[in-house]
Amino acid sequence: MPGVVAAHSHRATTKSAPKAFKSRKSTKGSIRDAAKGKVSDERGVRKTPHQQVMSKLNRKNQAKQLQQQKHRAHQNETSVFAGKDSAPRNVAVIPLCSDCDAASAIAALNESIDLETTAATDNSACFRVPVDRFKQKLQYLPLKRDLTACLDAARVADFVVLVLSAEEEVDEVGELILRCVESQGLSTVFTVVQGLTKIEPAKVRPTVLGSLKSYINHFHPEQEKVYNLDNRVECSNLMRSLCNTTPKGIRWRDERSWMLVENVKFGGSETESTVVTGVVRGKGLKADRLVQVGDWGTFQVEKITAAPLATRRKKAGEEAMTVDEEVAEETLDVPGEDQDEIAELAPEEADMEEADESMDAETVAGEAPGAKKGVLLDEHHYFSDEEDLAYTAPKKLPRGTSHYQSAWYLDNQDDDISDSGSDLDDFEMKDADESGEPANPADGEEGYTKYAQTEGGGATEYAQSEMFIEPDEDEDAMQLEAFRKHKRSDAQDDMEFPDEIELHPHVLARERLAKFRGLKSLRTSPWLVDEDRAYQPEDWNRLLRVPDYQAARIRSAREALVGGVAPGTRVHVHIKGVPATVQASYSPAKPVTLFSLLRHEHKRTAVNFLINLSSDFPTSIKSKEELIMQCGPRRFVINPLFSQGGNTPNNVHKYCRFLHPGQSAVATFTGPVTWGAVPTLFFRRTPGAVSADGTEAAPRLTLVATGTSLPPSTTRVIAKRAILTGHPYHIHKKIVTVRYMFFNREDVEWFKALPMWTRRGRSGFIREPLGTHGYFKATFDGRINPQDSVGVSLYKRVWPRVAKLIDGPLLETGSAETETKKDEEEVEAMEVS
């Protein structure tokens, strides 16, 4: 019977179930009402205040509070310019082209708002102009194309106006000024152009203006407009910006108290105080702190007195203005018991505590080379226990043999034993550093390659040597000369063969390299400080120690926030001890600045600065070469030591003989402390060009590098590396006869504890000396290539040199330093360079 077919029926379309209630669609109000003030303990609930969902009233209140905070911050920034006796806005006008004139640019700006341009009658560096329209005062600093004057004016300027020419391009001097002013730190910048109406036809003028804007945007991308000084409307707009814009300031400058010196009154003698007048800016000026006045030097403050400007008022029945009689000066601040001393070093009594330790160290380090039998390697003098101590080669043992089991294996003295592919291993040879970090073989264990690939895997071109034959002296000397003939010197040689030195055959290596030691690893091996005390500078123990740099910096910065003469006050600062030479070299036409130093900023220590040499610079800079450095308000003549940066576990950093173009390093010297990251400029003196009549122009400065101040440290070890290289003479499997590294048997015995390496990553050790000419037998962890070179690394600590604070004209300082440098280079030529 056929199956019964079920009747077909459609799904009902007239019935629809209502949507289920979804609580996640509830309003914030309903959720808040349901909670009734309860706090949920569930995970994932927003905890921090800025993550919580605020009501509309709370959001409005928060926005209002932020607005009030910004308004108060803006008022604090501009309060120094507000009021009847407010401080003027410093405007530095810097011409970048040879046909630009700062005085005419200032005249055009003042005429646009109907101000009379009356410069100071005594040819001073600045003059003040009241702007009644905007209720402000402007203090102009018209400058010439003088690098020193432009740098001094720009670091105390609220606004810097760069003057370009429509007819001439910015030359080398103008670009140097622009780069230096930018690198030391700039406040708000404006750009103007002179002589645009002289460009004909007129339709070309927008193109010239666009070209100038493109040029200045390369240095300052924020510049949106180049103002035309020939246009009265644009000049008035610039004046409005100068009077209403809040200057952005410079961080390192605003952390200190500073002022632009308006007037200087020298005393009759050095015992009398010199009075400088200006308006206090930045932080409060304290009489307890030392002040740096231009390039005059660092001085103590005798007292600070008020110097308000004379007021003018009308007398009854008279139209003329009369000046009030001068009132007695009001003393605002005097030094207290906490006044900083002018001394740069700690008292000599502080050095007496370490005198005994230094004497012991000198006794140990000053021993004759014969008193010990080997070079210092890490913290040990190997092979110095017994007089007739003989070197024993490492035993060949089966894999997995322990130290205890090795006593039951006799030593095999056969040099020709085959260990390739056998079950024997070098028991004392350690594997290379497997950390994976790239390193040079000369740096130590981390630079060795465990599985170094050599091109000499097959039979060598050298015959096996059953017996060592002493070479002829004349023939050996000729071979040495031919081997070294291809090498070069100078900076190119340093780039190709860094740190490599060559010993003269008649010079004892253990005497020439008496200060050097060995390190198994440059990064991790401990550095025995006691060995260096005999060679440290005389005043090293009297330098400032800074155990915790961040805490000391913050404490000094916070101390400057409280007390002192309030910013915006015009004062007379009475300075003690200004030498008579300053008065002879003082020029009123050049700006003079005064900066109050933070606590301890005058004390000398081992300071470090990051130095970046531009890749566009044509030549390399040699370490210890004389440079002029400007850091904040101070300039120094320095002979810095260059070293590699970064942090190492043992605080040892490799000394760099040259700083090549495009490289960065740490420049170290002994000088005053600088708190914070302050921009730094490095200059080099270059001789002036010789004219056709044979006269030589004045020397000039060249900006060679820029940088930033780093934390100082007297425990940072700068290790100068010397690499001795040898030539593989005979190669038999892993046993190699090396020559040209040493030239007498005694040197081989002295340095035989040093680990050896090859440029291709092999590691080894000296096995035994051969003959009397410095040949020796070495064993490596694998076959080496005949074209490979064998080397050992030696290190000694180098000490930073003292910097001299420039206290006169920038280009007339340094003749004495240059002569001293030549003498020091002659002495250094006798050492390892």
C-alpha positions in Angstrom: 0.0 0.0 0.0 1.5 3.3 -1.0 2.5 5.6 1.8 0.2 8.4 2.9 1.4 11.8 1.7 1.2 14.5 4.4 -0.9 17.5 3.7 1.1 20.7 2.7 0.7 23.8 4.9 2.2 27.3 4.9 3.8 28.9 8.0 1.6 31.5 9.6 2.4 35.0 8.5 -0.1 37.0 10.5 1.4 36.2 13.9 4.6 38.0 15.1 6.3 37.7 18.5 7.4 41.0 20.1 11.1 41.7 20.3 12.8 40.8 23.6 13.9 43.6 25.9 17.6 44.2 25.6 19.1 45.7 28.7 22.2 46.9 26.9 20.0 49.5 25.1 19.0 51.1 28.4 19.7 54.7 28.9 22.4 56.0 31.2 19.8 57.5 33.4 17.9 54.2 33.9 21.1 52.3 34.7 22.0 55.0 37.2 18.6 54.8 38.8 18.7 51.0 39.0 22.1 51.0 40.7 20.9 53.4 43.4 24.4 54.5 44.3 25.8 51.0 44.6 29.3 50.3 43.4 29.8 47.2 41.3 32.7 44.9 42.1 32.7 43.3 38.7 35.9 43.3 36.7 36.1 45.6 33.7 34.4 48.5 35.3 36.0 51.8 34.6 38.1 52.8 37.6 40.2 55.9 36.8 38.4 59.3 36.8 39.1 60.1 33.2 37.6 56.7 32.2 34.3 57.2 34.1 31.2 58.4 32.3 30.6 61.9 33.5 27.4 63.8 33.5 26.9 66.8 31.3 27.3 69.1 34.3 30.6 67.4 35.3 31.9 67.7 31.8 31.1 71.4 31.7 32.8 71.9 35.0 35.9 70.1 33.9 36.1 72.1 30.7 35.7 75.3 32.7 38.5 74.3 35.0 40.9 73.5 32.2 40.0 76.9 30.6 40.8 78.6 33.9 44.1 76.8 34.2 45.2 77.8 30.8 44.1 81.4 31.4 46.2 81.5 34.6 49.2 80.0 32.9 48.9 82.5 30.1 48.6 85.3 32.7 51.7 84.1 34.4 53.6 84.1 31.2 52.6 87.6 30.2 52.4 89.1 33.7 56.0 90.3 33.3 54.9 92.5 30.3 51.7 93.9 32.0 51.4 97.0 34.0 53.0 100.5 34.1 56.4 99.4 35.1 56.4 96.2 33.0 59.4 94.6 31.4 60.1 95.4 27.7 59.9 92.7 25.0 63.4 92.0 23.7 63.5 92.0 19.9 66.7 90.9 18.3 67.0 92.0 14.6 69.5 89.8 12.8 70.5 90.6 9.1 71.4 87.5 7.2 72.5 89.1 3.9 75.4 91.5 3.3 73.1 94.3 2.0 70.6 94.1 4.9 70.5 96.8 7.6 69.0 96.2 11.0 68.6 99.9 11.8 66.5 100.6 8.7 64.4 97.5 9.4 63.6 98.9 12.9 62.8 102.3 11.4 60.3 100.8 8.9 58.6 98.9 11.7 58.3 102.0 13.9 57.1 104.3 11.2 54.2 101.9 10.3 52.6 102.8 13.6 53.8 106.4 13.7 56.6 105.9 16.3 59.7 108.0 16.3 62.9 105.9 16.0 65.4 107.4 18.4 68.4 105.1 19.0 70.5 105.5 22.1 73.0 108.3 22.0 75.8 106.4 23.6 76.0 103.7 20.9 74.6 101.1 23.2 73.6 97.6 22.1 69.9 98.1 22.8 67.3 100.9 23.1 63.7 101.0 24.3 60.6 102.2 22.5 57.2 102.5 24.2 54.3 101.4 22.0 51.3 103.3 23.4 48.9 101.8 20.8 49.3 98.3 22.2 50.3 99.4 25.7 53.7 97.6 25.5 57.4 98.4 25.4 59.8 97.0 22.9 63.5 96.8 23.4 65.4 96.5 20.1 68.8 94.9 19.6 70.0 96.0 16.2 72.8 93.6 15.2 75.5 93.3 12.6 76.7 90.1 11.0 78.8 89.2 14.0 78.4 85.6 15.1 79.2 86.2 18.8 76.9 89.2 19.1 74.0 87.4 17.4 74.4 84.4 19.7 74.4 86.6 22.8 71.4 88.6 21.7 69.3 85.6 20.5 69.6 83.7 23.8 68.0 86.7 25.7 65.5 87.7 23.0 61.8 87.2 23.3 61.5 87.6 19.5 64.0 87.2 16.8 63.4 89.0 13.5 65.4 87.6 10.6 66.1 90.1 7.8 66.4 88.7 4.3 67.3 90.6 1.1 65.2 90.5 -2.1 68.3 91.0 -4.3 71.1 88.9 -2.7 71.1 85.4 -1.4 72.1 84.3 2.1 75.8 83.8 2.0 78.0 81.5 4.1 78.2 83.9 7.0 74.5 84.4 7.1 73.8 80.7 7.0 76.3 80.1 9.8 74.6 82.6 12.0 71.2 81.1 11.2 72.3 77.6 12.0 74.0 78.6 15.2 71.2 80.7 16.5 68.7 77.9 15.7 70.9 75.2 17.4 71.4 77.0 20.7 67.6 77.5 21.2 65.2 80.1 19.8 62.1 81.8 21.0 59.4 83.1 18.6 60.8 83.9 15.1 59.6 86.3 12.5 61.0 86.8 9.0 61.1 90.1 7.0 62.5 91.0 3.6 64.1 94.3 2.5 64.2 95.9 -0.9 61.3 94.0 -2.5 60.0 97.1 -4.3 63.4 97.3 -6.2 62.6 94.1 -8.0 61.4 94.8 -11.6 59.1 93.9 -13.2 56.5 93.9 -10.4 55.0 90.5 -11.4 58.3 88.8 -10.4 58.0 89.9 -6.8 55.5 87.2 -5.7 58.0 84.6 -7.1 60.9 86.1 -5.1 58.7 86.2 -2.0 57.8 82.6 -2.4 61.4 81.6 -2.9 62.4 83.4 0.3 59.6 81.6 2.2 60.7 78.3 0.9 64.3 79.0 2.0 63.3 80.0 5.6 60.8 77.0 5.9 63.8 74.7 5.4 65.1 75.9 8.8 61.8 77.0 10.5 58.8 75.2 9.0 56.4 77.1 11.3 57.0 80.3 9.4 53.8 81.0 7.5 54.6 84.5 6.2 57.6 86.6 5.1 56.7 90.2 5.9 57.6 92.9 3.4 59.2 95.9 5.1 58.3 98.1 2.1 54.6 97.5 2.9 53.2 99.7 5.7 50.3 97.4 6.4 52.5 94.3 6.8 54.8 96.2 9.0 52.0 97.3 11.3 50.7 93.7 11.4 54.2 92.5 12.5 54.3 95.2 15.2 50.9 94.0 16.4 52.3 90.4 16.6 55.4 91.6 18.5 53.3 93.4 21.1 50.5 90.8 21.5 52.1 87.4 20.9 53.3 85.4 23.9 56.9 84.3 23.3 57.3 80.6 23.6 60.6 80.9 25.5 63.5 78.6 25.8 63.4 75.8 28.4 67.0 75.9 29.6 66.9 79.7 29.9 63.6 79.8 31.7 64.9 77.5 34.4 67.4 80.2 35.5 67.3 83.9 36.2 68.6 86.0 33.4 68.7 89.6 32.1 69.9 91.7 29.2 72.4 94.2 30.5 71.3 97.8 29.5 74.1 99.7 31.2 77.5 98.9 32.8 79.3 101.0 35.3 82.9 99.9 36.1 84.5 100.5 39.4 87.6 102.5 39.8 89.6 99.4 40.8 89.2 95.7 41.0 88.3 96.0 44.7 85.3 98.2 43.9 82.2 96.5 42.5 81.0 96.8 39.0 77.3 97.7 38.5 75.2 96.2 35.7 71.7 97.3 35.1 68.8 95.4 33.6 65.4 93.8 34.0 65.2 90.5 35.8 63.6 87.7 33.7 63.0 84.0 34.1 63.2 82.9 37.8 63.9 85.2 40.7 67.4 86.6 40.9 69.2 85.6 44.2 72.3 87.3 45.6 73.5 84.0 47.0 74.0 82.4 43.6 76.9 83.1 41.2 76.3 85.0 38.0 77.8 84.5 34.5 78.2 87.8 32.8 78.8 87.4 29.1 82.3 86.2 28.4 83.7 88.1 31.4 83.5 85.1 33.7 81.7 83.9 36.9 81.4 86.3 39.8 79.9 86.7 43.2 77.1 89.3 43.8 77.7 91.9 46.4 74.1 93.2 46.5 71.0 93.8 44.3 69.4 97.2 44.4 66.3 98.6 42.7 66.7 100.7 39.6 63.3 102.0 38.6 63.1 104.2 35.5 62.7 108.0 36.1 59.1 109.1 35.8 57.9 112.2 34.0 55.1 114.5 35.1 53.7 117.8 34.2 54.0 120.8 36.5 51.1 123.2 37.0 51.1 125.8 34.2 53.9 124.2 32.2 53.6 122.1 29.1 57.1 120.7 29.3 57.8 117.4 31.0 60.2 117.3 34.0 62.1 114.4 35.5 61.7 113.6 39.2 64.8 113.8 41.3 66.6 110.6 41.9 65.8 108.8 45.1 68.1 106.7 47.2 68.6 103.1 45.9 66.5 100.5 47.7 68.4 97.3 48.5 66.4 94.3 47.4 68.7 91.4 48.2 72.0 90.8 49.8 74.1 87.5 50.2 73.6 85.4 53.2 75.4 82.5 54.8 74.4 80.3 52.0 76.3 82.2 49.3 78.2 80.1 46.8 82.0 80.2 46.8 83.9 81.0 43.7 86.2 77.9 44.1 85.9 75.3 41.4 87.5 72.4 43.3 87.0 70.9 46.7 89.4 71.9 49.5 92.7 70.1 49.6 91.8 68.7 53.0 89.1 66.6 51.3 91.9 64.8 49.4 93.8 63.7 52.4 91.4 60.8 53.1 92.4 59.0 49.9 96.1 59.9 50.2 97.0 56.6 51.8 95.1 54.6 49.3 96.6 56.5 46.4 100.1 55.9 47.8 99.4 52.2 48.0 98.1 52.2 44.5 101.1 54.1 43.2 103.4 51.5 44.9 101.5 48.7 43.3 101.1 50.2 39.9 104.5 51.8 39.9 106.4 48.5 40.2 109.0 47.8 37.5 107.8 45.4 34.7 110.2 42.8 36.0 108.5 42.6 39.4 105.5 40.8 37.7 105.6 38.1 35.1 102.5 38.9 33.1 100.1 41.6 31.9 97.0 42.4 33.9 94.0 40.5 32.5 90.7 41.6 34.1 91.6 41.4 37.8 94.6 39.0 37.8 98.3 39.0 36.9 98.7 35.6 35.5 102.0 33.7 35.5 103.4 35.8 38.4 103.3 33.3 41.3 106.7 31.6 40.8 109.9 32.7 39.3 110.4 29.7 37.0 106.7 29.3 36.2 106.4 27.5 32.9 103.4 27.7 30.7 101.5 24.4 30.2 99.2 23.9 27.2 95.6 22.8 27.8 95.0 19.1 27.9 93.2 17.2 25.2 90.4 15.4 26.8 87.4 13.4 25.7 84.1 15.2 25.5 82.3 15.4 28.9 85.4 15.0 31.0 85.1 16.8 34.4 87.9 18.6 36.2 88.3 15.8 38.7 88.6 13.1 35.9 91.1 15.2 34.0 93.7 14.5 36.6 93.8 10.9 35.4 94.7 11.8 31.8 98.3 12.3 30.9 99.2 15.4 29.0 100.0 14.9 25.3 102.8 17.2 24.2 102.7 16.2 20.6 102.0 19.4 18.6 101.0 17.5 15.5 98.2 15.6 17.1 95.1 15.5 14.9 92.1 16.9 16.7 90.0 17.4 13.6 86.9 15.2 13.8 88.0 13.3 16.8 86.5 12.9 20.3 88.9 15.4 21.9 88.1 18.9 22.7 90.0 21.9 24.1 89.1 21.6 27.7 90.0 25.1 28.6 88.6 26.8 25.5 85.3 28.5 26.2 82.5 28.9 23.7 81.8 32.3 22.2 79.1 34.6 23.5 75.8 33.2 22.3 73.7 36.3 23.1 73.3 37.1 19.4 74.4 40.8 19.8 76.6 42.0 16.9 80.1 42.7 18.2 83.6 43.0 16.8 86.1 40.2 17.6 88.4 42.9 19.1 85.8 43.6 21.7 86.3 40.3 23.5 84.3 37.2 24.1 81.0 38.6 22.7 82.7 39.2 19.3 83.9 35.6 18.7 82.1 33.4 16.3 81.4 29.8 17.4 81.0 28.5 14.0 83.3 30.8 12.0 83.4 30.2 8.3 86.9 30.2 6.9 88.0 30.1 3.3 91.0 27.9 4.2 89.2 24.7 4.9 91.4 22.7 2.6 95.2 22.2 2.6 97.2 25.3 3.3 99.8 26.9 1.1 102.3 26.6 3.9 104.3 23.5 4.4 104.3 21.7 7.7 107.0 22.7 10.0 108.6 19.9 12.0 111.3 22.1 13.5 111.4 25.9 13.9 114.4 27.5 12.2 115.6 30.9 13.5 115.2 33.4 10.6 118.0 35.7 9.4 117.8 39.2 11.0 118.3 41.1 7.8 115.9 39.0 5.8 113.3 39.2 8.6 113.6 43.0 8.7 113.1 43.3 4.9 110.0 41.1 5.1 108.6 43.2 7.9 109.1 46.4 5.9 107.4 44.9 2.9 104.5 43.6 5.1 103.8 47.1 6.5 104.4 49.1 3.3 100.8 49.0 2.2 99.5 50.6 5.4 98.5 54.2 5.7 97.9 56.6 8.6 95.7 59.5 9.6 91.9 59.4 9.7 91.6 57.0 6.7 93.9 54.5 8.4 91.8 54.8 11.5 88.6 54.0 9.6 90.3 51.0 7.9 92.4 49.7 10.8 90.8 51.1 13.9 93.0 51.2 17.1 95.7 49.2 15.4 99.3 50.1 16.3 102.7 48.9 15.0 105.6 48.2 17.3 109.2 49.1 16.3 111.4 46.1 16.4 113.8 47.7 18.8 111.1 48.9 21.3 110.1 46.7 24.2 106.4 46.2 24.1 106.1 45.6 27.9 107.7 49.0 28.5 105.8 51.0 25.9 102.5 49.3 26.9 103.1 49.4 30.6 99.8 51.2 31.4 97.8 48.8 29.3 95.8 45.7 30.5 93.8 43.0 28.9 90.0 42.4 29.1 88.2 39.3 28.2 85.1 41.4 27.3 85.0 45.1 26.8 81.4 45.3 27.9 81.3 42.9 30.9 84.8 42.4 32.3 85.4 44.3 35.6 87.8 47.2 35.6 90.3 47.3 38.4 90.3 51.0 39.4 93.2 50.7 41.9 95.6 50.1 39.0 94.8 53.6 37.6 95.3 55.7 40.7 99.0 56.2 40.0 98.2 57.8 36.7 95.1 59.9 37.5 95.3 63.7 37.4 96.5 65.6 40.4 93.2 67.2 41.1 91.0 64.2 40.3 90.0 63.5 43.9 89.0 67.1 44.4 86.3 67.1 41.6 82.6 67.2 42.4 81.0 63.7 42.8 77.4 63.4 41.7 76.1 60.0 42.9 72.4 60.6 41.9 72.2 63.1 39.0 68.4 63.2 38.7 67.9 64.0 42.3 70.6 66.7 42.4 69.2 68.3 39.2 65.6 68.4 40.5 66.7 69.7 43.8 68.7 72.6 42.2 65.9 73.4 39.8 63.3 73.5 42.6 65.5 75.7 44.7 65.4 78.4 42.0 61.6 78.6 42.1 61.5 80.2 45.5 62.8 83.6 46.6 64.9 86.2 45.0 64.1 89.4 43.2 60.8 89.0 41.3 61.0 88.8 37.5 60.1 92.1 35.7 62.0 94.2 38.3 64.6 96.6 37.0 67.7 96.3 39.2 71.3 97.2 39.7 73.5 94.1 40.3 76.7 94.9 42.1 79.4 92.3 41.1 82.6 91.7 42.9 86.0 90.9 41.4 85.6 92.0 37.8 89.2 92.3 36.3 90.5 95.4 34.7 91.0 93.6 31.4 87.2 93.4 31.0 86.9 97.2 31.0 89.6 97.5 28.3 87.8 95.0 26.0 84.2 96.1 26.7 82.3 97.5 23.8 78.9 99.2 24.4 77.7 98.3 20.9 77.7 94.6 21.6 75.1 93.0 23.8 76.0 91.7 27.3 74.0 89.1 29.1 73.8 88.0 32.8 72.7 84.5 33.8 72.3 83.3 37.4 73.9 79.9 37.8 72.1 77.1 39.7 73.7 75.7 42.8 76.9 73.8 42.1 77.0 74.8 38.4 80.4 76.5 38.9 82.0 73.3 40.4 84.3 71.3 38.2 83.8 67.6 37.5 84.1 65.2 34.6 81.4 66.4 32.3 79.9 64.5 29.2 78.3 66.0 26.1 76.7 64.3 23.2 78.4 65.5 20.0 76.9 64.9 16.5 79.2 65.6 13.6 77.3 66.3 10.4 77.7 64.1 7.5 78.2 67.2 5.3 81.3 68.1 7.3 84.3 67.3 5.0 86.9 66.1 7.5 87.2 64.1 10.6 87.8 65.6 14.1 90.7 64.1 16.1 90.2 63.4 19.7 91.9 66.0 22.0 91.8 68.6 19.2 91.1 72.1 20.4 87.4 73.1 20.0 85.3 76.0 21.2 82.1 74.9 22.9 79.1 77.0 23.9 76.7 75.4 26.4 74.0 77.8 27.6 75.5 81.1 28.8 79.1 79.8 28.9 81.8 79.2 26.3 84.9 77.0 26.8 88.1 76.1 25.0 88.2 72.3 25.3 90.2 69.3 24.2 87.6 66.6 24.5 88.0 62.9 24.6 85.6 61.1 22.3 84.2 57.7 23.4 81.3 55.4 22.4 78.0 56.1 24.0 75.4 53.8 25.6 75.2 52.0 28.9 77.5 49.0 29.6 77.4 46.7 32.7 81.0 47.7 33.7 80.7 51.4 32.8 83.7 51.1 30.4 83.5 52.8 27.1 85.9 52.6 24.2 87.9 55.6 23.3 87.6 57.0 19.8 90.7 58.5 18.2 88.6 60.2 15.5 85.1 61.4 15.1 84.2 60.8 11.5 81.5 62.6 9.5 78.0 61.4 10.3 79.0 59.8 13.6 78.0 60.5 17.1 80.0 60.2 20.3 80.3 61.4 23.8 82.8 64.3 24.4 84.3 64.2 27.8 86.4 66.9 29.6 86.8 68.4 33.0 84.7 71.5 33.4 81.8 73.0 35.4 78.5 71.1 35.9 75.5 72.0 33.7 72.2 70.8 35.1 69.6 69.6 32.5 69.8 68.9 28.8 71.2 72.1 27.4 71.9 72.6 23.7 75.6 72.7 22.8 77.5 74.1 19.9 81.0 73.1 18.9 83.2 75.5 16.8 86.6 75.2 15.3 88.9 78.1 14.5 89.9 78.3 10.8 92.5 80.7 9.4 91.2 83.6 7.3 91.5 83.7 3.5 94.7 85.2 2.0 94.0 88.2 -0.3 95.8 89.0 -3.5 98.3 91.3 -1.8 99.4 88.6 0.6 97.5 89.9 3.7 95.7 87.3 5.7 92.2 88.0 6.9 91.2 87.5 10.6 90.4 84.0 11.7 86.8 82.9 11.8 84.7 80.3 13.5 83.2 77.2 11.8 80.3 75.3 13.3 81.5 71.7 13.2 79.0 69.9 15.4 76.0 70.2 17.7 75.0 68.2 20.8 73.4 68.1 24.2 74.7 68.0 27.8 74.7 64.6 29.5 74.9 63.6 33.2 78.5 64.1 34.5 80.4 61.1 36.0 83.8 60.6 37.5 83.3 56.8 37.5 82.9 56.5 33.7 86.0 54.8 32.4 87.2 55.7 28.9 89.4 52.8 27.7 91.9 53.5 25.0 92.3 50.3 23.0 95.6 49.3 21.3 95.5 46.3 18.9 98.6 44.4 18.2 98.3 42.3 15.0 100.5 39.5 13.8 100.9 37.5 10.5 100.2 33.8 10.4 103.5 32.4 9.3 103.0 28.6 9.5 99.5 27.0 9.7 98.9 23.4 10.6 95.3 22.7 11.3 94.5 24.7 14.5 98.2 25.4 15.4 99.6 28.5 13.9 103.0 30.2 14.1 102.6 33.9 14.3 105.2 36.6 13.6 105.4 40.5 13.5 103.3 40.9 16.7 106.3 40.9 19.1 110.0 41.1 18.4 111.6 39.5 21.4 110.9 36.4 23.6 110.4 38.4 26.8 107.4 40.3 25.3 105.8 37.0 24.3 106.2 35.7 27.9 104.7 38.9 29.3 101.6 39.1 27.1 100.9 35.3 26.7 97.9 35.5 29.1 95.9 37.7 26.6 93.2 36.0 24.6 93.8 36.1 20.8 91.3 36.6 18.1 91.2 36.9 14.3 89.2 39.3 12.1 87.1 36.4 11.0 85.9 35.5 14.4 88.3 32.8 15.6 89.6 32.8 19.2 92.8 31.3 20.6 95.7 31.6 23.0 99.5 31.8 22.9 100.9 28.3 23.3 104.7 28.9 23.6 107.4 31.3 22.3 109.7 30.3 19.5 113.2 31.6 19.2 114.3 35.0 20.2 112.7 37.2 17.5 109.2 37.3 18.9 107.8 34.3 17.0 105.3 32.2 18.9 103.0 29.2 18.5 99.3 29.7 19.1 96.3 27.4 19.2 92.9 28.5 17.8 89.4 27.0 18.1 89.4 26.2 14.4 91.3 26.4 11.2 92.2 29.9 10.1 92.6 31.4 6.7 96.1 32.3 5.6 94.8 35.8 4.6 93.4 36.3 8.1 95.2 38.5 10.7 95.8 37.6 14.3 95.4 40.2 17.0 95.3 40.9 20.7 93.5 43.8 22.4 95.0 46.0 25.2 93.3 48.8 27.1 94.3 51.7 29.3 92.3 54.4 31.0 92.6 57.9 29.6 91.8 60.9 31.6 89.8 64.0 30.5 91.6 67.3 30.1 90.7 70.6 31.8 88.6 73.1 29.9 89.3 76.8 30.0 86.4 79.3 30.4 86.6 81.9 27.7 87.0 85.3 29.3 87.6 87.5 26.3 87.0 87.9 22.6 86.2 84.6 21.0 88.7 84.8 18.1 91.6 86.1 20.2 91.7 83.3 22.7 93.6 80.1 22.2 97.1 80.9 21.0 98.5 79.7 24.3 96.2 76.7 24.2 97.4 75.8 20.7 101.0 75.8 21.9 100.1 73.7 24.9 98.3 71.3 22.6 101.4 70.9 20.3 103.5 70.1 23.3 101.0 67.5 24.6 100.8 65.9 21.1 104.6 65.5 21.1 104.4 63.8 24.4 101.5 61.7 23.3 103.4 60.6 20.1 105.7 58.7 22.4 102.7 56.8 23.8 100.1 54.8 21.9 98.0 56.9 19.6 
